[in-house]
Amino acid sequence: MSAALRGRAWKLLEMVTTPLLPSDYLDLVSPLRAGADLRGRIEAVHPETGDAATIVIRPGRGWRGHRAGQYVRIGVDVDGVRLWRAYSLTSPAKRQDGRVTITVKAIPDGKVSNHLVRRAKPGTLIQLDQATGDFVLPQATPPKVLYLTAGSGITPVMGMLRDTEFDDVVMVHCAPRPQDVIFRNELHDLVADKKLRLTEVHTDTDGMLDISRLDELVPDWAERETWACGPAGLLDAAEEHWSEHGVQQRLHTERFRPSIVVAGDGGEVTFSATGKTVDADGATPLLDIGEEAGVLMPSGCRMGICFGCITPLKAGAVRDLRTGEITEAEPGVLIQTCVSAAAGPCDIEQ
Ligand SMILES: Cc1cc2nc3c(=O)[nH]c(=O)nc-3n(C[C@H](O)[C@H](O)[C@H](O)COP(=O)(O)OP(=O)(O)OC[C@H]3O[C@@H](n4cnc5c(N)ncnc54)[C@H](O)[C@@H]3O)c2cc1C
């Protein structure tokens, strides 16, 4: 069929299907087709530990693939509300069947993580973004590698371990107890195959990892190209330690939450489009304040990197929780609600 004829046929279809669009009907029968908004279908949910599970997703035709270590933003409907979160891809980039996996740890009161770990069912459709992130392996092969991880911070590194083999790889991983170590069997298989040297730190019995213990656990740590992912305390300590030894260029970190350093006085927040006004403290991100108040807020990584949450600031002032910087309302001013808190009364156009 010629393009002109196809165009006329599509116009005719639009008239027939009004008020919906033909694509809305196509979404019902072929939601993963090329040209549709990028979606994925959950095909399986595999429990990993008591509170973590791997979700196998078949991405739609528009999926452009990923590099090991990258993450994907997914949109999940929880109790009728679409919520967006970021998850690292744990499948190797070259997985043959075209599926990808994410591995999610349920956190206390976590809306999306508990939904995915405990309630997600095969067959469910989710929204997907393209993979992104620069926590990836370099093109040139490093002679020695160290992976330093804790808790769910093991996920991007597992994507790397499954994707690329190196001659000399050491991993130090922290989790409360042996049974909390995600991917433990697979890690031990790699150790048995001499593809990995692994130290598990069980924080319930050993206490939190004191970063200076690396001298004893991995004596040549400073010579190793290092990828670290875990809670802020571990990453802050690692960044300081690597800097003190002048090898900070060898350390690559991935954070799941922003480092909140500054809080101040809050104020009354108005969400003018929704017509809601609530009191906010000066430490809670406006994204959380809005969601808590039942306002439909755009969101993304929730840590100030993806700009999926930007919203006009109509009046008042907000504080960037990472830097303390104050932004005042002016025409055209956009704020990242996931890392901004009220700095006095303000009006967010949502
Ligand atoms: C680049 C990137 C990659 C990520 N990869 C993974 C991954 O592979 N696996 C994974 O499980 N998670 C990952 N996360 C974290 C994930 O995006 C969510 O933040 C996490 O699942 C919590 O969402 P929730 O809706 O369950 O919690 P929410 O309902 O948003 O929050 C519930 C409570 O927990 C607190 N909270 C929010 N996030 C965290 C957190 N990460 N740790 C501790 N407390 C938190 C909130 O302040 C709130 O008090 C990643 C985040 C980023 C930015």
The ligand as an SDF file (V2000), in Angstrom:
LIG
                    3D

 53 58  0  0  0  0  0  0  0  0999 V2000
   19.7390    4.3980   39.2200 C   0  0  0  0  0  0  0  0  0  0  0  0
   18.9180    3.5970   40.2120 C   0  0  0  0  0  0  0  0  0  0  0  0
   18.9450    2.2160   40.1460 C   0  0  0  0  0  0  0  0  0  0  0  0
   18.1960    1.4670   41.0880 C   0  0  0  0  0  0  0  0  0  0  0  0
   18.2620    0.1010   41.0130 N   0  0  0  0  0  0  0  0  0  0  0  0
   17.5910   -0.6320   41.9280 C   0  0  0  0  0  0  0  0  0  0  0  0
   17.6510   -2.0530   41.8730 C   0  0  0  0  0  0  0  0  0  0  0  0
   18.2670   -2.6460   41.0000 O   0  0  0  0  0  0  0  0  0  0  0  0
   16.9660   -2.7580   42.8280 N   0  0  0  0  0  0  0  0  0  0  0  0
   16.2440   -2.1300   43.8230 C   0  0  0  0  0  0  0  0  0  0  0  0
   15.6350   -2.8200   44.6570 O   0  0  0  0  0  0  0  0  0  0  0  0
   16.1710   -0.7790   43.8830 N   0  0  0  0  0  0  0  0  0  0  0  0
   16.8070   -0.0220   42.9520 C   0  0  0  0  0  0  0  0  0  0  0  0
   16.7110    1.3490   42.9890 N   0  0  0  0  0  0  0  0  0  0  0  0
   15.8290    1.9690   43.9990 C   0  0  0  0  0  0  0  0  0  0  0  0
   14.3930    2.0490   43.4390 C   0  0  0  0  0  0  0  0  0  0  0  0
   14.3410    2.9660   42.3710 O   0  0  0  0  0  0  0  0  0  0  0  0
   13.3690    2.5240   44.4710 C   0  0  0  0  0  0  0  0  0  0  0  0
   13.8600    3.6940   45.0750 O   0  0  0  0  0  0  0  0  0  0  0  0
   13.1200    1.4960   45.5560 C   0  0  0  0  0  0  0  0  0  0  0  0
   12.6020    0.2870   44.9790 O   0  0  0  0  0  0  0  0  0  0  0  0
   12.0920    2.0390   46.5760 C   0  0  0  0  0  0  0  0  0  0  0  0
   10.8930    2.3600   45.8990 O   0  0  0  0  0  0  0  0  0  0  0  0
    9.4950    2.1750   46.6490 P   0  0  0  0  0  0  0  0  0  0  0  0
    8.4320    2.7210   45.7520 O   0  0  0  0  0  0  0  0  0  0  0  0
    9.3400    0.7780   47.1070 O   0  0  0  0  0  0  0  0  0  0  0  0
    9.6670    3.0990   47.9210 O   0  0  0  0  0  0  0  0  0  0  0  0
    8.8930    4.4760   48.2350 P   0  0  0  0  0  0  0  0  0  0  0  0
    7.4450    4.1930   48.4020 O   0  0  0  0  0  0  0  0  0  0  0  0
    9.3000    5.4820   47.1830 O   0  0  0  0  0  0  0  0  0  0  0  0
    9.5650    4.9050   49.6020 O   0  0  0  0  0  0  0  0  0  0  0  0
    9.2100    4.2790   50.8480 C   0  0  0  0  0  0  0  0  0  0  0  0
   10.1560    4.7480   51.9320 C   0  0  0  0  0  0  0  0  0  0  0  0
   11.4820    4.2460   51.7010 O   0  0  0  0  0  0  0  0  0  0  0  0
   12.4140    5.2970   51.5090 C   0  0  0  0  0  0  0  0  0  0  0  0
   13.2450    4.8840   50.3510 N   0  0  0  0  0  0  0  0  0  0  0  0
   13.0160    5.1340   49.0370 C   0  0  0  0  0  0  0  0  0  0  0  0
   13.9640    4.5480   48.2640 N   0  0  0  0  0  0  0  0  0  0  0  0
   14.8070    3.9070   49.1010 C   0  0  0  0  0  0  0  0  0  0  0  0
   15.9760    3.1240   48.9200 C   0  0  0  0  0  0  0  0  0  0  0  0
   16.4970    2.8710   47.6810 N   0  0  0  0  0  0  0  0  0  0  0  0
   16.5740    2.6220   50.0340 N   0  0  0  0  0  0  0  0  0  0  0  0
   16.0750    2.8500   51.2690 C   0  0  0  0  0  0  0  0  0  0  0  0
   14.9710    3.5960   51.5090 N   0  0  0  0  0  0  0  0  0  0  0  0
   14.3420    4.1120   50.4620 C   0  0  0  0  0  0  0  0  0  0  0  0
   11.5910    6.5400   51.1920 C   0  0  0  0  0  0  0  0  0  0  0  0
   12.2380    7.7310   51.6380 O   0  0  0  0  0  0  0  0  0  0  0  0
   10.3240    6.2740   51.9760 C   0  0  0  0  0  0  0  0  0  0  0  0
   10.4850    6.6120   53.3250 O   0  0  0  0  0  0  0  0  0  0  0  0
   17.4290    2.1180   42.0770 C   0  0  0  0  0  0  0  0  0  0  0  0
   17.3900    3.5160   42.1090 C   0  0  0  0  0  0  0  0  0  0  0  0
   18.1270    4.2480   41.2020 C   0  0  0  0  0  0  0  0  0  0  0  0
   18.0640    5.7460   41.2620 C   0  0  0  0  0  0  0  0  0  0  0  0
  1  2  1  0
  2  3  1  0
  2 52  2  0
  3  4  2  0
  4  5  1  0
  4 50  1  0
  5  6  2  0
  6  7  1  0
  6 13  1  0
  7  8  2  0
  7  9  1  0
  9 10  1  0
 10 11  2  0
 10 12  1  0
 12 13  2  0
 13 14  1  0
 14 15  1  0
 14 50  1  0
 15 16  1  0
 16 17  1  0
 16 18  1  0
 18 19  1  0
 18 20  1  0
 20 21  1  0
 20 22  1  0
 22 23  1  0
 23 24  1  0
 24 25  2  0
 24 26  1  0
 24 27  1  0
 27 28  1  0
 28 29  2  0
 28 30  1  0
 28 31  1  0
 31 32  1  0
 32 33  1  0
 33 34  1  0
 33 48  1  0
 34 35  1  0
 35 36  1  0
 35 46  1  0
 36 37  1  0
 36 45  1  0
 37 38  2  0
 38 39  1  0
 39 40  1  0
 39 45  2  0
 40 41  1  0
 40 42  2  0
 42 43  1  0
 43 44  2  0
 44 45  1  0
 46 47  1  0
 46 48  1  0
 48 49  1  0
 50 51  2  0
 51 52  1  0
 52 53  1  0
M  END
$$$$
